[in-house]
């Protein structure tokens, strides 16, 4: 686990709407119903959303705190296949393993998020951790041990986007802090591949003509917590339009303890391999 200082203790109810989401009382029938309903949605649709998870006042503070960090964000830009696998020269030009998607975003690493930032109180909450674990129906869940990757703040300026891709992890947990003026929607195609088949033909057809598959859209509503299973569902964030940044937090949870990024991954995603910030 990171040895960075924790933020001052805060009343979780000041940050999270505990009347709507009673995550501090896991024996409460309303909590058990919430978890059961969310597990069903996650299983059937690959996504569970919790609108209004963060109260309006702390949400505005979290957005302001994130905007203040934008000048220090690492500018990530990468071309990649939808599988995040290297390009294969032995296949034709239209094969999914030859076609490159564009991803561009700005990121604040965990080590660079000040100790008094309210978002730390959400990520470091044992109640939030237990809630996510229950919805995912896992026996164990841990905060990521990497001092850069554990919690990230992301900003998308005009033209920035996440290209179509499948996740390398089984699930992701994100919190929307601010919507863009336009664009920046989360789009996904449910279960376009499976654990036994990368479904190159179906992916190729979709990349040629998106009308071959139903695209689901999750507009970015600030204050919404989202759990998404992206290993088998192709997804992207559409290009941001306008002057207002799309802001979100990414909570890194894993099912094994003491997980850290490799030096290569740290350099790729944060522009450095150590906790010390880049000058």
N, C-alpha and C positions, 0 to 999 in steps of 0.2 A: 504494500500500500504506500501511497505517497506520504511523505513526512512533512508536506507543506502545512502551514498553520490553518486551522479550521476557523470559519467565521464565528462571530459571537453567537451564543445560543439564542435561537429565536423560537417564538411560538409558531409551530407549524400551521396552526389555524389562522394565523395572520397572513400566511402566504397561499395556502391551499383552501379551497372551499370544502371544508370537512362535513358540512351538512349534505352536500350533494355527493361527495366522495368520502365516506367515513373510514378512511384507511388506517386510522389510529385505533380502531376497535374491530379486530379481525373476527370476533365472535358475533358481531352485530348481524342480524338477518339481512339488513339492507346491504351490508358489505358482501356477504356470501352470495346474495342475488346479483350484485354488481359483478363479482368475479365470474360467476357461472355464465352470465350473459356475455361478458367480454371474452371468455374462453371460447364460447360458441362462435362468436363473430370472427375471432382470430382463426379458428379452425376452418370456417366456411368461406370467409372472404379474404383471409390473410392479413387483416388489419383490424385494429380496435382503436377507436378514438375517444378521447375524454375532453369534450369542449368545456370551457370554463373551469378547467382544473386549477388554474392560478387566478387569484382574485385580481380585480382591475388595478387597484393602486400599486401593489408590488409588481404587477406585470409592467406597468409604465416605468417603474424604477429599473427593472431588469433590462428593458429596452434601452433606456437612457444610459445605463452602465455599459451595455454592449456597444452602443454607438460611440461612447467615449473611447473605447478600445480599438475602434476600427483603424486608426492610423498605425497601430502596432500589429495588425493582422498580417499573417503570412499569405502571400498571393500564390495560390496553387493553380496551376494550369497543366493539363495533361490530356493527351490523346490516348484512347484505350479501346479495346474491343469490349463488347457487351459482357463478355465472360471474364474480363480482366486477365486474359491469357495473352501471351506474346502472339504477334501476327505470324501466321503460317504461310510460308512462301509457296508451298506445294498445293494450294487450293486456288480456285478461280477468284477473280477480283470481287465478285459479289457475295462470296462466302462470308458468314458472320465472323470468322476468324481472320479475315483480311480487312474488314471495314472498321474504320476508326470513328469513335464518338468524341465529342469535345466536352470537357469538364473544366469549369473555371469558377473559383470561389475564393473567399478570404476567410482565414481561420485564426482564432486565438487558441493557443494550446493551454492545457490545464495549468501548467506552471506559471502562465502569464495572467491568469484571472485573479485579481486581488482578493485577499482573504475576506474582505467585507462585502463582496459581491453577493447579492441575494441568491443567485443561481446556485451557488455552492451549498446553500442551506437545503435546497431541493435535492441535489445529487447526493449529499452526504447524509440524508435522512434515512435511518433504518426502516422507518415506516414506508417510505416510498420504495425502497429496495424490496421489502417484503410484499408490497402490493404488486410490483412488476413480476416478482417471482411467482406469486399466486396466479396471476393472469396467464403467464407463460406455462403454468403447471409444471414447474421444475422443483426438484428436491432441494437444490442449492443454487444460489446466485451470488456473485461477488462483484464489487466495483473493480473496474480495470486497475491494475497495479501500475500502469505506465504513467509517469509524471507528466507526459505531454498528451497522451491519447485519452486519458480517463474521462475528461469532460472537455468538450470543445464548444466554443461559440463561433457561429458562422454568419458572415455577411455576404449577401449577393448584391452587387451593384448592377446598373443597367447593362444588359447583354450577357451577364454571367448566368451559368446554368449547370445542371448535372446532366450529362449525356445518358442515353439509354444504357442500362446495365443490370446485371444480377449481382446481389450482394454476396460476399464471401462468408459472411456470418449468417447464423440462423435467424436472427432478429435484430431490429434496431429500435431505439427508444429516443424520440425527439420531442422537443417542446417549442412550439411556435411563439416567438416574441414580438414580431412585427411583420405585417404583410407588405409586399411591394405595392407601388402605385398601381401596377398591372403586371400580368404574367406571374412567374414564380409559382405556378401551380404544380402540385405533385400528381403525376400521372402514372398509372401502372396497368399492366396486363396480367391478369390473374393466372398463375400456374402455367406459364408458357414453356416450362421445362420441368423435369422431375429428377429424382435422385439417381435414376438409372439411365437417363437419356438427356443430352443437351439440346435435342430437338432442333438441329441446325436448319432443317427445311422450313419448319414453322417460323423460326426466328427470321430466316431470310425473307420469307413471304411478307412478314410484318414490316421489316425494314424497307422492303420494296414498296409496300402499300399498306399503310396503317389501318385501312378499312377491313383488312382480313381478320382483325381481332377487335374485341370490345375494349376500349380504353376507359378505365375508371379514373375519376378526377377527385382529388382531395384538396379543395381550396384551403389556403393557409389562413386559418382563423386564429389570431393571437390568443394565447392562453390555453391552447389545446395541446394535451399530451397525446402522442401517437405511438402505438406499438405496431410494428410492421414486420412481416416475414418476407424478406426480399431475396432469399436464396433462389427461389423458383419462379418468382413473379418479376418480369421485366419492368423497370420503372425509371423515371427521370424527373427532374425539375425543369420546367419550361423556362426559356430566357426571361429574365427580369426586364420590365419596361418602366421607365420613369425615374424620378429622382429619389424616391423613398426606397431605402434598402430593405431587402427581405432578410430578416434576422431569425435565427433559431439556435437552440442549444441541442447538442448531441450527447446523450448520457451513455457511456460505454459500460455495459455490464457483461459479464462472462460467466460460464458455468464451471470454470476451473479457477482455483486461487493462483495468485502470483503471476498472472499473465502480463507480459510486457511486449512492446514492439521490438522488432529487429532494428539495428542501426540503419539498414537500408530504408525501412518503412518510415522511420523518424525523419530521415533526410528528405525523403520524397514528399511527405505530407506536411512537414513543419520547417524544412530548410535547415535543420540542425540535428545533431545526434545527442546533445546534452541539454540539461535543464536551462543552462545559461542562454538568455535571449540573443538573437542575431542582432548585431549592431547595424 
